[in-house]
């Protein structure tokens, strides 16, 4: 058995997705508390191999043999952390997670990034399996915990709420006119950017720019190419917004992205998904002290509830445009939102969040040793 290491099952660099970034940040945070980690990276056919020294194995969840090898290797660890999202564990909503964990006789902590409120049959079976096969379920919001209880009958004692962390620091706001609006993250259907573009078309009387920063999601690119991005380009042209709305495809380093966020006045998160339990973009924006306009998903409702931003519906772009207008044109409301974002962001550093994970890991491994 490996003494101090724990295993983390997740996507990971060089994959560019939110869960890979989450895992790397959690890994670094745990290291500050003396916990070393090995990564078991989920890959698909065509993925570039990782050169990161912490990656002990790469395995394809669509291959039963590959999953079996990973399960055998994971059995050597005192505990395993699994990042769970339905899209990363292969076909059929990721049924490979069942093969990975069945018979794995070590404590497993599953971090759940999406809690479906209206699950299909396979999603329900997977969630019920995770509740039965793991020692602890971690969610980033109290709303997600309630959903686990109400929709899947998970007992509250099995669920811990640990917020998503951020590596950023609060940034000061400038004076003068407020006119910079920003969305960032990997692009693809479901991100709701078209709704935000329609909202910008309703703000023609304001001197503002809207920048959408992010590459097409690699899975979307593999199966659909640049169709979503091209559709957004057509919509921008149709609405006559070529000089106000900009799609920035280039990859941004962490420092460059932070600079873009601190230069922005308002962050817009227009996701279609009303079941998003966890949003790193939302966490980073609040941590940086930037007011947010977000559609009505659980993490947004919770993190913005004290006034760090405005939650709007999924259907009407006019509601989104009204919220953006309110923040950009009312300096008192804007400064109140900034103050609330900074207040909420105090507890969101990755070092603080990782401490909660470390304490939970210590309990799991201690109970194993005692047992």
C-alpha positions as CSV (number, residue, x, y, z in Angstrom):
1,X,0.0,0.0,0.0
2,X,1.2,3.5,-0.8
3,X,1.5,5.4,2.5
4,X,0.6,9.0,1.9
5,X,-0.4,9.2,-1.8
6,X,-4.0,9.1,-2.8
7,X,-5.2,8.5,-6.3
8,X,-7.2,10.9,-8.3
9,X,-9.3,9.7,-11.3
10,X,-10.0,12.5,-13.7
11,X,-9.3,14.2,-17.0
12,X,-6.0,16.0,-16.7
13,X,-3.4,18.1,-18.6
14,X,-2.9,18.3,-21.5
15,X,-6.7,18.0,-21.8
16,X,-8.2,21.5,-21.5
17,X,-11.5,21.2,-19.7
18,X,-12.9,22.5,-16.5
19,X,-12.5,19.2,-14.6
20,X,-8.9,18.8,-15.6
21,X,-8.2,22.3,-14.3
22,X,-10.2,21.5,-11.1
23,X,-8.1,18.4,-10.5
24,X,-4.8,20.2,-11.0
25,X,-5.8,22.9,-8.6
26,X,-7.1,20.5,-6.0
27,X,-3.9,18.5,-6.3
28,X,-1.8,21.6,-5.7
29,X,-4.0,22.6,-2.8
30,X,-3.6,19.2,-1.2
31,X,0.1,19.4,-1.6
32,X,0.2,22.5,0.6
33,X,-1.3,20.4,3.3
34,X,1.2,17.6,2.9
35,X,-0.8,15.2,0.8
36,X,0.7,13.8,-2.3
37,X,-1.4,12.5,-5.2
38,X,-1.1,10.3,-8.2
39,X,-3.4,10.9,-11.2
40,X,-5.2,8.2,-13.2
41,X,-6.1,10.1,-16.3
42,X,-9.2,9.5,-18.4
43,X,-8.5,9.6,-22.1
44,X,-10.3,9.0,-25.4
45,X,-8.9,7.8,-28.6
46,X,-6.8,10.5,-30.1
47,X,-5.9,12.3,-26.9
48,X,-2.3,13.5,-26.6
49,X,-0.5,11.5,-23.9
50,X,0.3,13.4,-20.7
51,X,3.9,14.2,-19.7
52,X,2.9,15.3,-16.2
53,X,5.0,13.4,-13.6
54,X,2.0,12.8,-11.3
55,X,0.1,10.8,-14.0
56,X,0.6,7.2,-13.2
57,X,-1.7,5.7,-15.8
58,X,-3.9,6.8,-18.7
59,X,-6.9,4.6,-19.4
60,X,-9.8,4.7,-21.8
61,X,-13.2,4.2,-20.0
62,X,-14.7,2.7,-23.2
63,X,-12.3,-0.3,-22.9
64,X,-13.2,-2.9,-20.3
65,X,-9.6,-4.2,-20.2
66,X,-8.2,-0.7,-19.6
67,X,-10.7,0.0,-16.8
68,X,-9.8,-3.3,-15.2
69,X,-6.1,-2.4,-15.2
70,X,-6.9,0.9,-13.6
71,X,-9.1,-0.7,-10.9
72,X,-6.3,-3.1,-10.0
73,X,-3.8,-0.2,-9.7
74,X,-6.2,1.9,-7.6
75,X,-6.6,-0.9,-5.1
76,X,-3.0,-0.2,-3.8
77,X,-4.0,3.3,-2.4
78,X,-5.4,4.2,1.0
79,X,-8.1,6.3,-0.7
80,X,-9.3,7.4,-4.2
81,X,-10.9,10.6,-5.3
82,X,-13.0,10.3,-8.5
83,X,-14.1,13.4,-10.4
84,X,-17.5,12.5,-11.8
85,X,-19.2,14.0,-14.8
86,X,-21.4,12.0,-17.1
87,X,-19.5,13.0,-20.2
88,X,-16.0,11.7,-19.2
89,X,-16.6,8.0,-18.4
90,X,-17.4,6.8,-21.8
91,X,-20.7,6.0,-23.6
92,X,-24.1,5.4,-22.1
93,X,-23.8,8.3,-19.7
94,X,-20.5,6.9,-18.4
95,X,-21.5,3.5,-17.2
96,X,-17.8,2.6,-17.1
97,X,-17.7,4.2,-13.6
98,X,-19.5,1.1,-12.4
99,X,-16.8,-1.2,-13.8
100,X,-14.1,0.9,-12.3
101,X,-15.4,1.0,-8.7
102,X,-17.1,-2.4,-8.4
103,X,-15.0,-4.5,-6.2
104,X,-12.6,-1.7,-5.3
105,X,-12.2,-2.2,-1.6
106,X,-10.7,1.2,-0.6
107,X,-12.5,4.3,0.5
108,X,-13.7,6.4,-2.5
109,X,-14.6,10.0,-2.5
110,X,-16.7,11.0,-5.5
111,X,-16.8,14.7,-6.5
112,X,-20.1,15.3,-8.4
113,X,-20.0,18.1,-10.9
114,X,-23.6,17.6,-12.2
115,X,-26.7,16.5,-10.4
116,X,-29.5,15.8,-12.9
117,X,-32.8,17.0,-11.6
118,X,-34.7,14.9,-14.2
119,X,-32.3,11.9,-14.8
120,X,-32.8,9.4,-17.5
121,X,-32.7,5.7,-16.5
122,X,-28.9,5.3,-16.8
123,X,-28.2,8.5,-15.0
124,X,-30.3,7.5,-12.1
125,X,-28.7,4.1,-12.0
126,X,-25.2,5.6,-12.0
127,X,-26.0,8.1,-9.3
128,X,-27.6,5.4,-7.1
129,X,-24.5,3.2,-7.8
130,X,-22.2,6.0,-6.7
131,X,-24.2,6.5,-3.5
132,X,-23.8,2.8,-2.7
133,X,-20.2,2.3,-3.9
134,X,-18.5,5.3,-2.4
135,X,-17.6,6.4,1.2
136,X,-18.3,10.1,0.6
137,X,-20.1,12.2,-2.0
138,X,-18.8,15.8,-2.4
139,X,-20.9,18.6,-4.0
140,X,-20.0,22.3,-4.4
141,X,-23.3,23.7,-3.2
142,X,-26.1,23.1,-0.7
143,X,-28.6,23.1,-3.6
144,X,-26.8,20.1,-5.0
145,X,-26.9,18.4,-1.7
146,X,-30.7,18.9,-1.5
147,X,-31.0,17.5,-5.1
148,X,-29.1,14.4,-4.1
149,X,-31.5,13.9,-1.2
150,X,-34.7,14.7,-3.0
151,X,-34.1,13.1,-6.4
152,X,-31.9,10.2,-5.5
153,X,-32.7,9.5,-1.8
154,X,-29.1,9.9,-0.7
155,X,-28.8,10.4,3.1
156,X,-27.4,13.8,4.2
157,X,-24.7,12.2,6.3
158,X,-23.1,10.7,3.1
159,X,-22.7,14.1,1.5
160,X,-20.2,17.0,2.1
161,X,-20.5,20.4,0.6
162,X,-17.0,21.7,-0.3
163,X,-17.1,24.9,-2.6
164,X,-15.2,25.0,-5.8
165,X,-11.9,26.8,-5.3
166,X,-10.1,29.5,-7.2
167,X,-6.4,30.3,-7.6
168,X,-7.1,34.0,-8.2
169,X,-7.0,37.0,-5.9
170,X,-9.5,39.9,-5.6
171,X,-8.7,42.7,-8.0
172,X,-9.5,46.4,-7.6
173,X,-12.1,48.1,-9.8
174,X,-11.4,51.1,-11.9
175,X,-13.3,54.3,-12.2
176,X,-15.0,55.9,-15.2
177,X,-17.6,54.3,-17.5
178,X,-18.3,50.6,-17.2
179,X,-18.4,49.0,-20.6
180,X,-16.5,45.7,-20.7
181,X,-18.5,42.5,-20.6
182,X,-16.8,39.1,-20.6
183,X,-17.6,35.4,-21.0
184,X,-14.9,32.7,-20.9
185,X,-14.6,28.9,-21.0
186,X,-14.6,26.1,-23.5
187,X,-17.3,26.6,-26.2
188,X,-19.9,24.2,-27.4
189,X,-23.7,23.7,-27.5
190,X,-25.3,24.3,-24.2
191,X,-23.0,27.3,-23.2
192,X,-25.8,29.7,-24.1
193,X,-23.6,32.2,-25.9
194,X,-26.3,32.9,-28.5
195,X,-28.6,34.1,-25.7
196,X,-25.9,36.6,-24.5
197,X,-25.4,37.8,-28.0
198,X,-29.1,38.5,-28.3
199,X,-28.9,40.4,-25.0
200,X,-26.1,42.5,-26.4
201,X,-28.2,43.4,-29.4
202,X,-30.7,44.9,-27.0
203,X,-28.0,47.2,-25.5
204,X,-27.3,49.1,-28.6
205,X,-27.7,52.5,-26.8
206,X,-24.7,51.6,-24.5
207,X,-21.1,51.9,-25.5
208,X,-19.9,48.4,-24.6
209,X,-18.0,45.5,-25.9
210,X,-18.6,41.8,-25.2
211,X,-15.7,39.4,-25.5
212,X,-16.2,35.6,-25.5
213,X,-12.9,33.9,-24.8
214,X,-12.4,30.2,-25.2
215,X,-11.5,27.4,-27.5
216,X,-14.1,24.9,-28.9
217,X,-14.4,22.0,-26.4
218,X,-12.2,19.2,-27.6
219,X,-15.1,16.7,-27.5
220,X,-17.3,19.0,-29.5
221,X,-14.4,19.7,-31.9
222,X,-13.9,15.9,-32.4
223,X,-17.5,15.2,-33.2
224,X,-19.0,18.5,-34.6
225,X,-16.0,20.6,-35.7
226,X,-16.4,24.4,-35.5
227,X,-20.2,24.3,-36.2
228,X,-21.2,26.0,-33.0
229,X,-18.6,28.8,-33.3
230,X,-19.6,29.4,-36.9
231,X,-23.2,29.7,-35.9
232,X,-22.3,32.3,-33.3
233,X,-20.3,34.2,-36.0
234,X,-23.4,34.2,-38.2
235,X,-25.6,35.5,-35.4
236,X,-23.2,38.3,-34.6
237,X,-23.2,39.3,-38.3
238,X,-27.0,39.1,-38.5
239,X,-27.4,41.4,-35.5
240,X,-24.8,43.9,-36.8
241,X,-22.6,43.4,-33.8
242,X,-19.2,42.8,-35.5
243,X,-17.8,45.9,-33.8
244,X,-19.2,45.1,-30.3
245,X,-19.0,41.3,-29.9
246,X,-15.7,39.4,-30.3
247,X,-15.0,35.7,-30.3
248,X,-11.5,35.0,-29.1
249,X,-10.4,31.5,-30.0
250,X,-6.8,31.7,-28.8
251,X,-5.6,29.7,-25.8
252,X,-5.0,31.9,-22.8
253,X,-2.6,31.2,-20.0
254,X,-3.9,31.5,-16.4
255,X,-2.2,34.9,-16.0
256,X,-3.6,36.2,-19.3
257,X,-7.1,35.1,-18.5
258,X,-6.9,36.6,-15.0
259,X,-5.9,39.9,-16.7
260,X,-8.9,39.7,-19.0
261,X,-11.2,39.1,-16.1
262,X,-9.8,42.0,-14.0
263,X,-10.1,44.3,-17.0
264,X,-13.8,43.3,-17.4
265,X,-16.6,45.1,-15.6
266,X,-19.2,42.3,-15.7
267,X,-19.0,38.6,-16.3
268,X,-21.8,36.8,-18.1
269,X,-22.4,33.1,-17.6
270,X,-25.4,32.2,-19.9
271,X,-25.4,28.4,-19.6
272,X,-28.4,26.5,-21.0
273,X,-28.1,23.9,-18.3
274,X,-30.3,24.5,-15.3
275,X,-28.6,21.6,-13.3
276,X,-25.1,22.9,-13.2
277,X,-23.9,22.0,-9.7
278,X,-20.4,23.4,-10.2
279,X,-18.9,26.3,-12.3
280,X,-15.3,27.1,-12.1
281,X,-15.9,30.2,-14.2
282,X,-18.5,31.5,-11.6
283,X,-16.1,30.8,-8.7
284,X,-13.2,32.6,-10.4
285,X,-15.3,35.6,-11.3
286,X,-16.6,36.0,-7.7
287,X,-13.1,35.4,-6.3
288,X,-11.7,38.1,-8.6
289,X,-14.4,40.5,-7.3
290,X,-16.3,40.8,-10.5
291,X,-20.2,41.0,-10.6
292,X,-21.8,38.2,-12.5
293,X,-25.0,37.9,-14.6
294,X,-25.8,34.2,-14.7
295,X,-28.6,32.0,-15.8
296,X,-30.6,30.2,-13.2
297,X,-28.5,27.1,-12.3
298,X,-28.0,25.9,-8.7
299,X,-24.4,27.1,-8.2
300,X,-25.3,30.5,-9.5
301,X,-28.4,30.8,-7.3
302,X,-26.4,30.0,-4.2
303,X,-23.2,31.9,-4.8
304,X,-25.0,35.0,-6.0
305,X,-27.8,35.0,-3.5
306,X,-26.3,37.8,-1.3
307,X,-25.9,40.2,-4.2
308,X,-22.6,39.4,-5.9
309,X,-24.5,39.4,-9.2
310,X,-27.9,38.8,-10.8
311,X,-29.5,35.5,-11.7
312,X,-31.8,35.5,-14.7
313,X,-34.0,33.1,-16.6
314,X,-32.9,30.8,-19.4
315,X,-35.5,32.0,-22.0
316,X,-35.7,35.7,-22.4
317,X,-32.5,37.6,-23.6
318,X,-34.3,40.8,-22.5
319,X,-34.0,39.7,-18.8
320,X,-30.3,39.2,-19.3
321,X,-29.8,42.6,-21.0
322,X,-31.7,44.4,-18.2
323,X,-29.4,42.8,-15.6
324,X,-26.3,43.8,-17.6
325,X,-27.7,47.3,-18.0
326,X,-28.4,47.7,-14.3
327,X,-24.9,46.8,-13.3
328,X,-23.2,48.9,-16.0
329,X,-25.2,52.1,-15.5
330,X,-25.9,52.2,-11.7
331,X,-22.6,52.7,-9.9
332,X,-24.1,52.2,-6.4
333,X,-25.5,48.8,-7.4
334,X,-22.3,47.9,-9.1
335,X,-20.1,48.7,-6.1
336,X,-22.5,46.7,-3.8
337,X,-22.2,43.7,-6.1
338,X,-18.4,44.0,-6.1
339,X,-18.3,44.2,-2.3
340,X,-20.5,41.1,-2.0
341,X,-18.3,39.2,-4.6
342,X,-15.2,40.0,-2.5
343,X,-17.0,38.9,0.6
344,X,-18.2,35.6,-0.9
345,X,-14.8,35.1,-2.4
346,X,-12.9,35.1,0.9
347,X,-13.6,31.4,1.5
348,X,-12.9,30.3,-2.1
349,X,-9.1,30.1,-2.3
350,X,-7.9,26.6,-3.3
351,X,-5.7,26.4,-0.2
352,X,-8.8,26.8,2.1
353,X,-11.0,24.5,0.0
354,X,-8.2,21.8,-0.2
355,X,-8.0,21.8,3.6
356,X,-11.6,20.5,3.7
357,X,-10.7,17.7,1.3
358,X,-7.6,16.9,3.3
359,X,-9.6,16.7,6.6
360,X,-12.1,14.4,4.8
361,X,-9.3,12.2,3.4
362,X,-7.7,11.9,6.9
363,X,-11.1,10.7,8.3
364,X,-11.5,8.1,5.5
365,X,-8.0,6.7,5.8
366,X,-8.1,6.7,9.6
367,X,-11.3,4.7,9.5
368,X,-9.7,2.3,7.2
369,X,-6.7,1.8,9.4
370,X,-8.9,1.4,12.5
371,X,-11.2,-1.1,10.6
